Amino acid sequence: MMIVLAAIIDVKNVGKHFGGFHAVRDCTLQVEVGSITGLIGPNGAGKTTLFNMVAGTLAPTSGTITFDGDIINGKPSHELFKQGLLRTFQIAHEFSHMTVVENLMMVPDKQSGENISSAWFRPARVAKEEAEVRRKAEEVIDFLKISQVKNELAGNLSGGQKKLLELGRTMMVDARIVLLDEVAAGVNRTLLKNLVDNIERLNRELGYTFFVIEHDMDLIARLCDPVIVMAAGTVMAQGTIEDIQANEAVIEAYFGGSPTGNATPDPQPVAVS
């Protein structure tokens, strides 16, 4: 019997234009609960624009985007964050003058210590809550195996360590889905393997759902099922990586006519297997 998973993200006939330029055209796709769904395509295919609309950075010109049954067209990213939709970026965004553990502790919303009256009149409550947040941050650091840098200023971390920190920030709240934008960019092979291992662990052990933009086809092949291909602003194919690599239209549009699946817009893909 076939098991049908529910869609946590449902994009229907979505379009986005900037004046006369149509970045996304009549795009329809779904991200199923518990999946690691990959989104690939040549440069200019509309992937990042679509991500920006799902993440609340841009409002669609047409169509609907649904998150867990709730239409979120144009809903701001901070509201989506509260609902459990989180995004990481190709270039990590950290508080560079704060330590790793302090960066993690900044994530939970509505902490009592942010309220000046609570800080003055309920110091015990603030201290207890801060201790709980710190404990959670320590657990995240242990999970990601980055305890050696927990007291390091985030601005001093390598690119790969900053990506791990971003992944850790998603663990400080109840993430329902995480949008990963070019997770391999600027990451050396050793740290990339650690990063990918942790994404797989979060998916397998904690049930995280991931939606991934990536140019590194080795990483896509290891992590993602299904894989969605965009070209010219719309979805042209979807399936397993084997289906995608055997699709002649995809080979022509994305792989430059090479059926091996090794060609990619990134001239130096990083193997993670």
SVG drawing of the C-alpha trace seen along z (x, -y; Angstrom):
<svg xmlns="http://www.w3.org/2000/svg" viewBox="-5 -48 44 50">
<polyline fill="none" stroke="black" stroke-width="0.4" points="0.0,0.0 1.4,-3.4 1.9,-5.9 1.0,-9.4 2.8,-12.1 1.2,-15.4 2.7,-18.5 4.0,-21.1 4.8,-23.5 2.4,-23.8 3.2,-26.2 0.4,-26.6 0.7,-28.5 3.0,-31.0 4.5,-33.9 6.7,-36.8 7.6,-39.6 9.7,-42.7 8.4,-45.2 8.6,-43.4 10.9,-40.7 9.2,-37.4 11.5,-35.7 9.0,-32.9 6.2,-31.7 3.2,-29.5 5.3,-27.5 3.7,-24.5 5.5,-22.2 5.2,-20.5 7.5,-19.7 6.4,-16.7 6.6,-16.5 9.8,-14.6 11.5,-14.9 14.8,-16.5 13.6,-18.0 16.2,-19.4 15.7,-22.3 18.1,-22.6 18.4,-24.4 20.7,-26.6 21.6,-30.1 18.6,-32.4 16.1,-29.6 14.2,-31.4 15.2,-29.2 16.2,-32.0 13.2,-34.1 11.0,-31.2 12.8,-30.6 12.4,-34.3 8.7,-34.1 8.3,-30.9 10.5,-32.5 8.5,-35.7 11.1,-38.0 9.1,-38.6 5.3,-38.5 4.2,-36.5 2.6,-38.4 0.2,-35.6 -0.7,-32.1 -0.7,-30.8 1.9,-29.5 0.6,-27.4 2.6,-26.4 1.0,-23.6 -2.4,-24.5 -2.1,-28.3 -1.8,-30.6 1.3,-32.7 1.4,-35.0 3.4,-38.0 3.5,-37.0 6.7,-38.5 9.6,-36.2 9.5,-37.0 5.9,-35.7 6.9,-32.6 9.8,-32.1 7.3,-31.9 5.3,-29.3 8.5,-27.2 9.6,-28.1 13.3,-29.0 15.8,-29.9 19.6,-29.7 21.6,-31.7 24.4,-31.1 26.4,-33.6 26.0,-32.9 24.5,-35.7 26.0,-35.6 26.4,-38.1 30.2,-38.4 31.1,-40.0 29.2,-37.4 30.4,-33.8 28.9,-30.7 26.9,-29.9 25.6,-33.5 24.5,-33.4 22.4,-30.4 21.0,-31.9 19.8,-34.9 17.4,-32.8 14.4,-32.0 11.6,-34.6 10.1,-36.6 12.7,-35.9 11.8,-37.5 15.2,-39.2 14.3,-41.3 11.7,-43.1 13.2,-45.7 10.5,-45.4 11.1,-41.7 14.8,-42.2 14.2,-44.7 11.4,-43.0 11.6,-39.3 15.4,-38.6 14.9,-35.0 12.5,-34.3 14.9,-35.8 17.9,-33.9 16.0,-30.6 14.9,-31.1 18.4,-32.1 19.7,-29.0 17.2,-26.9 18.2,-28.6 21.9,-28.1 21.2,-24.4 19.5,-24.1 22.3,-25.9 24.8,-23.5 22.7,-20.5 22.7,-21.9 26.5,-22.4 27.0,-18.8 24.7,-17.5 26.6,-19.4 30.0,-18.4 31.3,-22.0 32.1,-22.3 35.7,-23.2 34.4,-26.6 31.5,-27.3 33.3,-30.2 34.8,-31.5 33.6,-34.8 31.3,-33.9 33.1,-36.3 36.3,-34.3 34.7,-31.0 35.4,-29.5 32.7,-29.5 31.8,-25.9 31.7,-26.5 29.3,-29.5 27.1,-27.2 27.0,-24.8 26.1,-27.7 23.2,-28.6 22.0,-25.0 22.3,-25.1 20.2,-28.2 17.3,-26.3 17.6,-23.8 16.9,-26.5 13.3,-26.7 10.6,-24.2 11.5,-24.3 8.9,-22.7 10.8,-23.2 14.3,-24.6 15.1,-26.2 18.8,-25.7 20.3,-28.1 23.6,-26.8 24.7,-25.0 28.0,-23.8 29.1,-27.3 32.4,-28.3 32.7,-25.1 35.8,-22.8 35.3,-19.1 35.8,-18.0 33.3,-20.5 30.9,-19.9 30.8,-16.2 30.1,-17.1 27.4,-19.6 25.7,-17.0 25.9,-14.3 24.1,-16.7 21.4,-17.5 20.8,-13.8 20.7,-13.3 18.2,-16.1 16.0,-14.6 16.3,-11.0 16.4,-11.5 14.4,-14.7 12.0,-14.6 13.2,-17.9 11.9,-18.7 14.4,-20.4 14.0,-22.3 17.4,-22.7 18.8,-24.9 22.2,-23.5 24.5,-23.5 26.7,-20.6 25.2,-17.5 27.1,-15.1 25.4,-16.7 22.0,-16.7 22.5,-13.0 23.4,-12.1 20.8,-14.1 17.7,-14.8 14.7,-12.8 12.8,-14.1 14.7,-16.5 12.8,-19.3 14.3,-21.0 13.5,-24.6 14.3,-26.3 13.1,-29.6 11.1,-30.4 9.0,-27.2 9.2,-23.5 10.3,-21.3 10.8,-18.0 10.6,-16.2 11.7,-12.7 14.7,-10.8 18.2,-11.9 18.3,-8.9 15.1,-10.1 16.5,-13.6 19.8,-12.4 17.9,-10.3 15.5,-13.1 16.6,-14.3 15.0,-17.7 16.8,-18.3 20.1,-17.1 19.7,-19.7 18.6,-22.5 20.7,-21.9 23.5,-19.5 24.6,-21.0 23.9,-17.8 25.9,-15.5 23.9,-12.5 26.4,-11.8 24.9,-14.4 28.4,-15.7 28.1,-19.0 26.9,-21.8 26.9,-25.6 29.4,-25.4 32.8,-24.8 34.2,-23.1 31.6,-20.8 32.6,-19.4 32.2,-15.6 30.7,-14.6 30.4,-10.9"/>
</svg>
